[in-house]
Amino acid sequence: MIRILASILRWLLARLYKIEVAGRHHLDDLDENVLVVANHTSFLDALLLYLFLPFPVTFAINTHQSRQWYVRAFRDVVRLFPLDPANPLSIRTLIQQLQQGERVVIFPEGRITVTGALMKVYNGPGLVAVKSGAQVLPVAINGAQYTTFSRLKNKVRLRWFPKITLTIMAPRRIEPPQNLRGRDQREYAGKRLSDLMVEMVFQADAANHNLFKSLLDARNIHGGSHGVVEDPQKTRLSYNDLLLRIILLGRWFKTRTGRGDKVGVLLPNMNGAVVTFWALVAQDRVPAMLNFTAGAKGMVSACETAGLKTVVTSRQFIRRADLDEAVAALADKVEILYLEDLAKDIARADKLKAWIASRLEALINSQVDCQTDPDAAAVVLFTSGSEGVPKGVVLSHRNLLANIRQLTTRFDFNAHDVLLNAMPMFHAFGLTGGTLLPILSGMRTVLYPSPLHYRVIPELAYDTGATILFGTNTFLAGYAKAAHPYDFYSVRYVFAGAERLKPETRELWQQKFGVRIFEGYGATECSPVVAGNTPMDYRPGSVGRLMPGMAYQLEAVAGLEQGGRLHVRGPNVMAGYLLHDRPGELVAPQSVFGPGWYDTGDIVTIDADGFIYIQGRVKRFAKVAGEMISLSVAENLAAKLWPDEQHAAIAVDDPGKGEKVVLLTERPGADRSALLEQARREGVGELALPRQVITVSQIPLLGIGKIDYLRAAALAEDRLAAHRD
């Protein structure tokens, strides 16, 4: 009778929730004793595993929960093992059952998620796996969090029957080093199991479609009326509003550009830029995001590198940003399309068709032409050019979606979050983190066109109730100094990247606002996030641990005793480069470790727990008297002495020692003796100190706040030459 009832229930649930079980082939590799671990998304989870796993299991359940009426009702049907985590005897009995060939299901989080992301993973289940020698079989549950049986009410739009997927991953064992005992072994097992759970959730939701399909999925999950984009004009767009504009603008692009064309986008952080990006994607065009702070020469160079024939911009933006001369130079090379001209070409009938299609997904395909392969180019971004000629970086749909999923696996973003994004969309940080991530995750992103308005942005954060903020160290320090202590009252996550986070900035945010800054590390070539500190894995001074799905190798560097040159591989690593001397040709990344690996060019050390510490770029090292010296050391010393000014250490040729370090600083009256005293206090060798200190009125910066080392080096050479003369 029980089997018949289970079969009926399995049939019913499979049809109501369109349940799919993926990865069944991994069951062929199972031993007798197996510990099944799953993420805990809803009250349905145990029932789903009981009905859809093809073998009988025992559920390890908290002793307190086992006394609840809804659990007691199933005692005669399902095998339960009441587990008291605080009782060593209880854990020992569970280990013995596993050793005797029992197959046990356990939820390592110990509770149903209330954030939508993984909760804290306890050490106990990891220790059980180690002591029993059992195989660990990860099973990822996805979709049940959107049912009415979850605990995400008022955080996501709950539905009666969303699609549910169970993904069975490859079984594995947790095997700690032989020298670990007691508490150390328990902590090791817990960390490995936690990493396994994160990797499981990430891999189970790997995107196999394009950006536009992901946008439609986000609309279905969060609802068409859910607001997702807002700009300083207080115009808020819902998913339906966004799709309406995408359809209208996309049809305009379709008549003026060819399928697969790379189209330049020269727009600030406004709703128009977001709509333009998605309209191009929807019609199988590739947006190439132009850096409008690069000047006419830089933008013309980018157009040549990417082989652009068309650039989309706005007359109003060109006038306000004083870019008339730059656009005139571009007009000699490419066709300029102005968004203001769109309104003249749209008939009322077109607006009506687009409105209907934006509400009915079945009609959208008749209005857009997005059949893009996930591995096709999705966007072209350009490197900052801080140390050389900017290159075009081609990121695929899969690259961008993987990086977004890596972030949502690590952080508990939800549809009530408000993300304030002043980072420009021509920068990977501003595009992926500040724009695509919130739109595809149901968050509202509030756009602002310039990160340099230090007094305006804190006020905007206060006015909009921002909960998430992105920035570089330079920008975050500026906001903190200008802001009222209550301006960031609603902020729960602040992410820093693109340049090193100074301890002074971290401490200022903690003391003034009570907010912890999560420093991360990335590269445009990696979509961009490579590593990051998280609420569960946080270590000040580091840039955190690698994102899930990524691997690393360290290449030895002559003259360095610790660390090495970082190479990474993962689903977020770019498709390839576009180079100015090879326009239109996609050049795969080169690495000594072979295809698929990306050479970051950064020197790092990595501790036993996987936390990465950036020592500097290979190009940011000087070879002084035969030793490799990080230029960051001199900059850090200067920053501690004079935290209110910018400093740039430059390596220049020296006939006697090969190279020497020169410090450019904005500090009036700065001299080498003060740096020498600071170095002695910190135990820094004199070889790392600058031989000369040059005071300048302003250190050259790029549009995103990073030091422009090309112009800084030229400035240093000019000053040294003038001094010699």
C-alpha angles and dihedrals in degrees: 000000000000091000091051092050090048091051092050092048092047090052092048096048093044090059100039094049099027086233116203124192112203129186098033090150089071089069089071090072097054125126123210097263110058133167109205112205122190139172113253111234105151148346087274095066100090092045091051092052092045093052103037105036106093095225135056115266140187117227117223104212134176112266092235092051091048089065094058115110094237089056096043089055090066099043092103092049105039127043108241131188112199105218125197106194091199093055113081090197091058092051091046091054091051090051090052092051090053091048089054092059100270118152108220132188119210134172104219093199090063093214142050112270116260094184103048090243131082114295125213112309113221123227094228099078090049091052090048089055092049097046095044095044087224124157113252113227111194116207118185118208115203128176100024089093088071094056126095087251092071129088095237098098110150090012100074133012104267120212134189099236116016119164113271125203128193111199117195111205129201113285118245143166132243107228115177121200113278093242094062118099139168116345094005091055091048092051092047091051091048093051093047091049091047090052089048091053092049092048090047094053091046096048093044092059098042107151117241097178139062135274096263092053087050089053091053090048090052090051090051092049099045102027132256094262093054110117114234111159132045132166135194090275086068091241106149119196124202122204089265092049090049093049091048091056092042091056094047096045093040092058089052091052091046092063094047104040137040128248110270093018119144107234123195118234116203104177139120127238098292135119089264092062092051093048091046092052094050094041090057091046091049091056095045094256122135116233114221106200109217121209104232091192091063094080129232094297093051094048093047089050090051091051090052093047094051095038093238121182098174135040124192118210143140129254090216091053093046091052096046094044092046092235098139094116093045092051090047088056090049092049089064089061107030142021113264118217118195120208090216089068091061095078091059092059100048118095123202090248090056091052091051093049091048092048092053093045092049089059097042115056091196089067099044094085088060089059102040133043105214111145094138121158111238090239094053122104113281102175142356117222126179127230116244094250091221090143104020147347111327116254129207112247115205113207121187128219088254091052094054096042091048092053092048090050091048089057096045089050091056099039134048100233115168141182092264093061120109113206117200109208120188093150109109118252091232085071118075091229091056095042103044101026100030102037118013096038096056095041093051092042098050095251122135113244117204109204126210122181101223132037090197097076095096096177098042099051097057089050090049090051089053093046096049097038091238114198099182129044132182126200150133122256090259094054096041091051089051093050093048094052094048099040131096111241090249099048093094096041093128098043116114101165128040115178123198125194146135092065138030115288109233117225089232091060092047092050094045092056092046095049100038101038105013089237125138116220116221107213118206140176132224150140133223086242090062097052074261119278117088102158140357146175113250136188089263098038110039130151120164114231093028128090090229132244131316119279115255115275093032131113131191142204128192119220115208115245120208111245095023120105097187132042127358147219110304121234120180138190130192146118091280095059111113129261090236150286134291108213126201093230091048103041117192094010119117109225116198117228115266124225136160087233094064139246118352095027122112122209105219093191089224126126110223143166121215122202128217092270094053099256112150123221117194113221095178143280120297087241088050093064125090125207103226117179090339096309128110108239122189112230087209089071092066092044092050092050091051092047091055092048096043108019095168096063136063121247134189126191115209131191114222132177117274120190093211104042104020095246138011134201121244122188121214111198139174090212110114112230094010113163138182095245092068090051090049091055091048090050092052091051090053097040094245116156118246091236089072093056122099115259090214135024118210121191116214132177093237136005110229111253136191121234092265094054099260120130113264097227094184092061091037090056091048090050091050092049091050092051093047091048091050090050092051091049 
